[in-house]
Amino acid sequence: MRVRSLAAASMILGALSCRPAGAGPALLFDPSDGKVLYAEDPDNQWHPASLTKIMTAYLAFEAIKEGKLKLDQKIACSQNAFQQAPSKLGLPIGGELTVELALKALIIKSANDVAVMLAEAVAGSDTAFVGQMNATARRLGMTRTTFVNPNGLPAHEQVTTARDLARLAQAVVKDFPEHAGYWAMADMRLGKLRLGTHNGLLKSFQGADGMKTGFICDSGFNVVASATRDGHKLMAVVLGEPTGADRTVRAASLLEHGFQHYGWKTLFSTASIDNIPIAPDAKGLTTMRQSVVSWECGTGRRSRSAAARQGRTKAAKAKGKPILAATNDADAATATKAAAAKPAEDRPAAAAAGKDAGASATPSGKKAKGAPKPIQASAGGELPSLTKPKQKSPTGGDGAAAVAPPDQSKSQQTE
């Protein structure tokens, strides 16, 4: 048994020691008291992507608690909701869902249209809802967060931090334990369709019970993850991983590290998400657009291979060397395959769903189409400064260029 434990620890150390330099912030904490077990750039600003929907769900839960919404109440898809980019259910204008089914679609499918439907049901308009989101963020102490929309679709001004997301996740766990089951669901049914979660930990990590993933090109792959073992819950925030698999591995490594070392960490450290000071060198917004591996961002592995070949071709031409015709053919074939590739998770779900017990068609009858480094407490019990190796970018930055407003010509799909 001890040999297996040592082997597991070795695997965790290897997993995070090999993670790319310049990856995003991370935070591991205990939601019961906010105690921090590991922190890495917790106050660097980042695009939340669909982690925004944690706040959308929080306000929906609040409206249910106050009697403004009911779980069996039906809400309609407006034109504004219909026009949202994927990932989405793809309901027609006038299509309806119960609030309960909408919450499941929000959390599991990460449906952008449903986020707007809930926002309009709670506040009357998505604009008014965003005002509530920002007011609630201030109340929860999310001092470096600004929300612009209820679903996390690209917006230059929509930013958060690992610490602020930890505060939000802690509030969800404490204020609405009766809705914990939504975050732990690995799939849902919509008519004849089964919609699965993007949260790989729910299928692979012992004790995993939530919470939410997020992705846009500028944010990279994000997750707020929770797990419970022996009655004790830990939560991890991971931002800016280059792939969904990297996101899962890093979050799992943090959580495993926390469970393995929880006793001595809590004994010798008094650091919490409320008392650790904001680092004086906390950075503003950065982008992961050039680092992620994603078809939507034009950085899929085949796309990168084609770009490399194109670069070699240009270099050969500049030197006057002959170019084989097959090289261009291969590039063209790669580009064609990349353009044709569409992740199944981003296709509108309602298109093939048919009627559901909680969903209806329009009135006309149309159907909807390296393990983290251990924290060593100082003599004063304060959390030491944790740093990671930085990779210089071609522009001279720290591995990620200063962010620019999203390029609207590119696909803006999110998880």
PyMOL commands that set and color helices and strands:
alter all, ss='L'
color gray80, all
select helices_A, chain A and resi 2-17+49-65+79-82+99-109+112-123+126-139+162-175+177-184+201-204+244-268+301-318+325-340+344-346+350-352
alter helices_A, ss='H'
color red, helices_A
select strands_A, chain A and resi 26-30+35-40+74-76+96-98+187-190+193-196+208-216+220-229+232-241+359-360
alter strands_A, ss='S'
color yellow, strands_A
deselect
rebuild
show_as cartoon
